């Protein structure tokens, strides 16, 4: 799929973090922990960008910022031309309706007490979208699951099937952008390739812009047009994936690639 000239996601000098509890002398104080520091990033329409970094690098925090869930301490976040955190909540929701999100752990992300039917219906009800039966049938075909799955509970499904359900839930409302947090990390190696192929298939069929975070270069190479290396909350390198893989400039990137090559 061709990459457009319009920017789908833009982070401009974003600094973000959390208040954490810190026990001091005879008191419990709140301390600000900065996780992302002065991060700028652009993702173009139709592009596949993978954020690569180790645990604690700030990958998931970056996604929370993009998804409208964590207001930055400083900086601007623009999604499809709208500055997300300057909007009233009702308008922010309308903008972010164009974003589908796949959380990290398929074993925890689905409510075990709900049949798959109701998990798929949740985003439709939240966004006020009609024709749930038709949409559920269509999206299950897209992720290569039978309609019978709607009557199962998550515990009836394998990890790979649960991940397919999560992907189905993320695209059931026809988003323009698909955001995935470590989409294969909880899966067996034999299943990982199937999920990667599915993501790329949906990217083509649905004309999506895709943003993925992962610690795994082996996964990234099959999902990325462009790679962004995140280290201790800062972007230390970015470029076309093959350029980064074969001609890294940053020392951390070189170490990451050396470690990856030693593991295969």
C-alpha positions as CSV (number, residue, x, y, z in Angstrom):
1,X,0.0,0.0,0.0
2,X,1.3,3.5,-0.9
3,X,2.2,5.9,1.9
4,X,0.4,9.3,1.8
5,X,1.8,12.7,2.3
6,X,-0.6,13.6,5.2
7,X,0.4,13.0,8.8
8,X,-1.8,10.6,10.6
9,X,-0.1,10.9,14.0
10,X,2.2,13.6,15.2
11,X,4.0,14.0,18.5
12,X,5.8,17.3,18.9
13,X,8.3,17.6,21.7
14,X,6.3,15.5,24.0
15,X,7.3,14.9,27.6
16,X,5.1,12.6,29.7
17,X,5.2,10.7,33.0
18,X,3.4,9.6,36.1
19,X,3.0,10.6,39.7
20,X,4.4,7.9,41.9
21,X,4.4,7.4,45.7
22,X,7.7,8.1,47.4
23,X,8.0,7.5,51.2
24,X,9.9,10.3,52.9
25,X,10.6,11.2,56.5
26,X,7.4,10.6,58.4
27,X,5.3,11.2,55.3
28,X,4.2,9.7,51.9
29,X,5.0,12.2,49.1
30,X,4.1,12.2,45.4
31,X,6.9,12.3,42.9
32,X,6.8,12.9,39.2
33,X,8.5,10.2,37.2
34,X,9.2,11.4,33.6
35,X,9.0,8.4,31.2
36,X,9.1,10.2,27.8
37,X,11.4,13.1,27.3
38,X,11.0,15.6,24.4
39,X,9.8,13.0,21.9
40,X,8.9,14.1,18.4
41,X,7.5,11.6,15.8
42,X,5.4,11.7,12.7
43,X,3.5,8.7,11.2
44,X,2.1,9.2,7.7
45,X,-1.1,7.9,6.3
46,X,-0.7,4.3,5.1
47,X,2.6,3.9,6.8
48,X,3.7,1.0,9.1
49,X,5.9,2.3,11.9
50,X,7.4,0.1,14.6
51,X,8.6,1.6,17.9
52,X,11.4,-0.7,19.2
53,X,12.8,-0.6,22.7
54,X,13.5,-2.7,25.8
55,X,11.2,-2.9,28.8
56,X,11.0,0.4,30.5
57,X,12.0,2.4,27.5
58,X,8.6,4.2,27.4
59,X,6.9,2.3,24.5
60,X,3.6,1.7,26.3
61,X,3.6,5.3,27.7
62,X,3.9,6.6,24.1
63,X,0.9,4.5,23.1
64,X,-1.1,5.9,26.0
65,X,-0.3,9.4,24.9
66,X,-1.4,8.7,21.3
67,X,-4.6,7.0,22.5
68,X,-5.7,10.0,24.5
69,X,-5.2,8.3,27.8
70,X,-2.3,10.2,29.2
71,X,-2.0,14.0,28.8
72,X,1.6,15.0,28.3
73,X,3.3,17.4,30.7
74,X,4.6,19.3,27.7
75,X,4.2,19.1,23.9
76,X,1.5,18.5,21.3
77,X,-0.3,15.3,20.1
78,X,-2.1,15.5,16.8
79,X,-4.2,12.7,15.4
80,X,-5.7,13.0,11.9
81,X,-5.2,16.8,12.0
82,X,-6.7,17.4,15.5
83,X,-4.7,18.4,18.5
84,X,-6.1,15.7,20.9
85,X,-5.5,17.2,24.3
86,X,-6.9,20.7,23.4
87,X,-10.3,19.1,22.6
88,X,-13.2,18.7,25.0
89,X,-13.6,15.1,25.9
90,X,-16.7,14.5,23.7
91,X,-14.8,15.8,20.6
92,X,-11.6,13.8,21.6
93,X,-13.6,10.6,21.6
94,X,-14.9,11.4,18.1
95,X,-11.4,11.9,16.8
96,X,-10.1,8.8,18.6
97,X,-12.9,6.7,17.1
98,X,-10.6,6.6,14.1
99,X,-8.1,4.6,16.1
100,X,-8.2,0.9,16.9
101,X,-6.1,-0.5,19.7
102,X,-4.8,-4.1,20.4
103,X,-3.5,-4.5,24.0
104,X,-0.5,-6.6,24.8
105,X,-1.8,-9.7,26.6
106,X,-4.6,-11.7,25.0
107,X,-4.9,-13.8,28.2
108,X,-5.8,-10.7,30.3
109,X,-7.4,-8.3,27.9
110,X,-10.7,-10.2,27.4
111,X,-13.2,-10.3,30.3
112,X,-13.4,-14.1,31.2
113,X,-17.1,-13.8,32.3
114,X,-18.2,-12.4,28.9
115,X,-18.8,-14.4,25.7
116,X,-16.9,-13.2,22.7
117,X,-20.1,-11.7,21.3
118,X,-20.3,-9.1,24.1
119,X,-16.6,-8.3,24.0
120,X,-16.9,-7.5,20.3
121,X,-20.1,-5.4,20.9
122,X,-18.4,-3.2,23.6
123,X,-16.7,-0.8,21.2
124,X,-19.8,-0.6,19.0
125,X,-22.0,0.3,22.0
126,X,-19.5,2.8,23.3
127,X,-19.3,4.6,19.9
128,X,-23.0,4.3,19.1
129,X,-22.5,2.2,16.0
130,X,-25.3,0.1,14.6
131,X,-25.6,-3.3,12.9
132,X,-23.6,-5.2,15.5
133,X,-24.5,-8.7,14.1
134,X,-23.4,-7.8,10.6
135,X,-20.2,-6.1,11.7
136,X,-19.3,-9.0,14.0
137,X,-19.8,-11.6,11.3
138,X,-17.7,-9.5,8.8
139,X,-14.8,-8.9,11.2
140,X,-14.6,-12.5,12.3
141,X,-14.2,-13.5,8.7
142,X,-11.5,-10.9,8.3
143,X,-9.5,-12.4,11.2
144,X,-10.2,-15.9,9.9
145,X,-12.4,-17.1,12.8
146,X,-15.8,-18.8,12.5
147,X,-19.0,-17.0,13.7
148,X,-19.4,-19.8,16.3
149,X,-16.6,-18.1,18.2
150,X,-19.1,-15.4,19.3
151,X,-20.7,-18.0,21.6
152,X,-17.5,-19.0,23.3
153,X,-15.8,-17.6,26.4
154,X,-12.2,-16.5,26.3
155,X,-11.1,-19.6,28.3
156,X,-12.4,-21.7,25.4
157,X,-9.9,-20.2,23.0
158,X,-6.2,-20.6,22.4
159,X,-3.9,-17.7,22.8
160,X,-3.7,-17.2,19.0
161,X,-7.5,-17.2,18.8
162,X,-7.8,-14.7,21.6
163,X,-5.3,-12.4,19.8
164,X,-7.4,-12.7,16.6
165,X,-10.5,-11.6,18.7
166,X,-8.6,-8.6,20.1
167,X,-7.6,-7.6,16.6
168,X,-11.2,-8.1,15.4
169,X,-12.4,-5.9,18.3
170,X,-9.9,-3.2,17.3
171,X,-11.0,-3.0,13.7
172,X,-14.8,-3.7,14.1
173,X,-15.6,0.1,14.0
174,X,-13.6,0.7,10.8
175,X,-10.7,2.7,12.2
176,X,-8.1,4.5,10.0
177,X,-5.3,3.8,12.4
178,X,-4.4,0.5,14.1
179,X,-2.2,0.6,17.2
180,X,-0.7,-2.6,18.6
181,X,1.2,-3.1,21.9
182,X,3.6,-6.1,21.6
183,X,1.1,-8.1,19.4
184,X,3.1,-11.4,19.5
185,X,5.0,-11.3,22.8
186,X,2.5,-13.6,24.6
187,X,2.3,-16.2,21.8
188,X,4.1,-19.3,20.8
189,X,6.6,-18.9,18.0
190,X,4.5,-21.0,15.7
191,X,1.6,-18.7,16.2
192,X,3.5,-15.4,15.9
193,X,4.0,-15.7,12.2
194,X,0.3,-16.2,11.7
195,X,-0.6,-13.1,13.6
196,X,2.1,-11.1,11.8
197,X,0.6,-12.2,8.4
198,X,-2.9,-11.3,9.6
199,X,-1.8,-7.8,10.6
200,X,-0.2,-7.2,7.3
201,X,-3.2,-8.7,5.5
202,X,-5.5,-6.2,7.3
203,X,-3.1,-3.4,6.6
204,X,-3.6,-4.0,2.9
205,X,-7.3,-4.9,2.9
206,X,-8.5,-2.0,5.2
207,X,-6.0,0.7,4.0
208,X,-4.8,1.2,7.6
209,X,-2.0,3.2,9.1
210,X,-0.2,0.9,11.6
211,X,1.7,1.8,14.7
212,X,3.3,-1.1,16.6
213,X,5.5,-1.2,19.7
214,X,7.8,-4.2,20.3
215,X,11.0,-5.2,21.9
216,X,11.6,-7.8,19.2
217,X,13.6,-6.9,16.1
218,X,12.6,-10.3,14.5
219,X,8.9,-9.2,14.8
220,X,9.6,-5.6,13.7
221,X,11.3,-6.6,10.5
222,X,8.0,-8.1,9.2
223,X,5.8,-5.3,10.3
224,X,7.8,-2.1,9.7
225,X,8.3,0.3,6.8
226,X,10.0,2.5,9.3
227,X,11.7,1.8,12.6
228,X,11.9,4.1,15.6
229,X,14.4,3.2,18.4
230,X,13.3,4.3,21.8
231,X,15.8,4.2,24.7
232,X,15.2,5.6,28.2
233,X,12.3,7.7,27.0
234,X,14.1,9.3,24.1
235,X,14.1,8.5,20.3
236,X,17.8,7.7,19.6
237,X,17.4,6.6,16.0
238,X,14.8,6.3,13.2
239,X,14.7,5.5,9.5
240,X,13.6,2.9,7.0
241,X,13.8,-0.4,8.7
242,X,16.5,-1.9,6.4
243,X,18.6,1.2,6.7
244,X,18.5,1.1,10.5
245,X,19.1,-2.7,10.5
246,X,22.2,-2.6,8.2
247,X,23.6,0.9,9.0
248,X,22.8,1.8,12.6
249,X,24.3,5.1,13.8
250,X,23.4,5.0,17.5
251,X,25.4,2.8,19.9
252,X,22.3,1.5,21.6
253,X,20.9,0.5,18.2
254,X,24.1,-1.3,17.3
255,X,23.9,-3.2,20.6
256,X,20.3,-4.1,20.0
257,X,21.0,-5.4,16.5
258,X,24.1,-7.3,17.7
259,X,22.0,-9.0,20.5
260,X,19.3,-9.9,17.9
261,X,21.7,-11.4,15.5
262,X,23.4,-13.5,18.2
263,X,20.0,-15.0,19.1
264,X,19.1,-16.3,15.7
